[in-house]
Amino acid sequence: MTSQLVRCIDVPAQRWRNGGGLTRELLAWPAGEAWQVRVSVAEIEADGPFSRFPGVQRWFSVLTGAGVELSVGDQRHRLQRGDKPLFFAGDLPTVCRLLDGPTRDLNLMLRGAGGAMLTAVDAQPWSPAAQQCGLFSAVAGQCEAQLDGRVTTAEVPAYSLLWFAGAPKTLRFTAGQRPAGLIGWWLAAGLAGHAA
């Protein structure tokens, strides 16, 4: 069972072309411009447009801050911490308005087969049924993975991505302390025939 752990704090931030924020790319598979799976954390500092990604499925969730209003095509979505992740097409014109100051946000982008971003529930198992999958943690905790009758356990720091190149049968994330809110998000890539 191949996995990798990436901490946000260890990834250099890259300034957006329009100057409105910073991005930390936690995963790009395969590496380079032809990626099919991309997971990143963005720090949005100012109102403005998102880059377009034709042919890309996108999921977006607020990690910290008061939240945002996203105008995606002709629809508006108000998103705050704790809300269900928003799924939208990357080729639609998307403009972000900050509700009350900067935010930090989680992004999953996929080309090709479908995927999902779901809110993790403390100590509740998840069966991804995906080719690849991962956990993005909001708090420190322990992730248990089961595949072919074998169980492995990994310590996951807060604001880290634990990614599995081959999805386990089940995953379970247990917060280190009793959480007051969100503990993290499950990410799935390679759900053929599913978009969200």
Residue pairs with C-beta under 8 A, 6 or more apart in sequence:
1 145
1 147
1 150
1 152
1 164
1 166
1 168
2 164
2 165
2 166
3 145
3 154
3 162
3 163
3 164
3 165
4 27
4 162
4 163
4 165
5 154
5 156
5 160
5 161
5 162
5 163
6 26
6 27
6 160
6 161
6 163
7 157
7 159
7 160
8 24
8 26
8 41
8 159
8 160
8 161
9 159
11 24
11 25
11 26
12 24
13 22
13 23
13 24
13 43
14 22
14 23
14 24
14 25
15 21
15 22
16 22
16 23
16 51
17 51
18 48
18 49
19 46
20 44
20 45
20 46
20 47
20 48
20 96
21 42
21 43
21 44
21 45
21 46
22 42
22 43
22 45
23 40
23 41
23 42
23 43
24 40
24 41
24 42
25 38
25 39
25 40
26 39
26 40
26 41
26 136
26 161
26 163
27 37
27 38
27 39
27 40
27 134
27 161
27 163
28 35
28 37
28 38
29 35
29 36
29 37
29 38
29 132
29 165
30 36
35 111
36 110
36 111
36 112
36 189
37 108
37 109
37 110
37 111
37 115
37 132
37 189
38 107
38 108
38 109
38 110
39 106
39 107
39 108
39 109
39 134
39 136
39 161
39 163
39 187
40 106
40 107
40 109
41 63
41 104
41 105
41 106
41 107
41 159
42 104
42 105
42 107
43 102
43 103
43 104
43 105
44 65
44 68
44 96
44 98
44 102
44 103
44 104
44 105
45 102
46 98
47 95
47 96
47 97
47 98
48 95
48 96
49 93
49 94
49 95
49 96
50 94
50 95
50 96
52 90
52 91
52 92
52 93
52 94
53 90
53 91
53 109
54 90
54 91
55 90
55 91
55 111
56 89
56 90
56 91
56 109
56 110
56 111
57 87
57 89
57 90
57 109
57 110
57 111
57 114
57 115
57 195
57 196
58 87
58 88
58 89
58 90
58 107
58 108
58 109
59 85
59 86
59 87
59 107
59 108
59 109
59 115
59 116
59 117
59 187
59 196
60 70
60 79
60 85
60 86
60 88
60 105
60 106
60 107
61 79
61 83
61 85
61 86
61 105
61 106
61 117
61 185
62 68
62 79
62 80
62 81
62 83
62 103
62 104
62 105
62 106
63 81
63 103
63 104
63 105
63 106
63 138
63 159
64 81
64 103
64 104
65 81
65 98
65 100
65 101
65 102
65 103
65 104
66 80
66 98
66 99
66 100
66 101
66 103
67 78
67 79
67 80
67 81
67 83
67 99
67 100
67 103
68 78
68 79
68 96
68 97
68 98
68 99
68 103
68 105
69 76
69 77
69 78
69 79
69 96
69 97
69 99
70 76
70 77
70 79
70 86
70 88
70 94
70 95
70 96
70 97
71 77
71 93
71 94
71 95
71 96
71 97
72 86
72 88
72 92
72 93
72 94
73 92
73 93
73 94
77 86
78 99
79 86
80 99
81 181
81 182
82 181
82 182
84 119
85 106
85 108
85 117
85 118
85 119
85 185
87 117
87 195
87 196
88 94
90 109
106 117
106 136
106 185
108 115
108 117
108 187
108 189
110 189
113 131
113 189
113 190
113 191
113 192
114 190
114 191
114 192
114 193
114 194
114 195
114 196
115 130
115 187
115 188
115 189
115 190
115 191
115 194
116 130
116 186
116 187
116 188
116 191
116 194
116 196
117 185
117 186
117 187
117 188
118 126
118 185
118 186
118 188
119 182
119 184
119 185
119 186
120 126
120 135
120 173
120 182
120 183
120 184
120 185
120 186
121 183
122 173
122 174
122 175
122 179
122 183
123 172
123 173
123 174
123 175
124 172
125 170
125 171
125 172
126 170
126 171
126 172
126 186
127 169
127 170
127 171
128 167
128 168
128 171
128 186
128 188
129 167
129 188
129 191
130 167
130 188
130 189
130 190
130 191
131 166
131 167
131 189
131 190
132 163
132 164
132 165
132 166
132 167
132 188
132 189
132 190
133 163
133 164
133 167
133 168
133 171
133 186
133 187
133 188
133 189
134 161
134 162
134 163
134 164
134 186
134 187
135 143
135 156
135 161
135 162
135 171
135 173
135 184
135 185
135 186
135 187
136 159
136 160
136 161
136 184
136 185
136 187
137 143
137 156
137 157
137 158
137 159
137 160
137 161
137 162
137 173
137 183
137 184
138 158
138 159
138 179
138 181
138 182
138 183
138 184
138 185
139 158
139 175
139 176
139 177
139 179
139 183
139 184
140 155
140 156
140 157
140 158
140 175
140 176
140 177
141 155
141 156
141 173
141 174
141 175
141 176
141 183
141 184
142 153
142 154
142 155
142 156
142 173
142 174
142 176
143 153
143 154
143 156
143 162
143 171
143 172
143 173
143 174
144 151
144 152
144 153
144 171
144 172
144 173
144 174
145 151
145 152
145 153
145 154
145 164
145 168
145 170
145 171
146 168
146 169
146 170
146 171
147 166
147 168
147 169
148 169
154 162
156 162
156 173
163 187
167 188
167 190
171 186
173 183
173 184
175 183
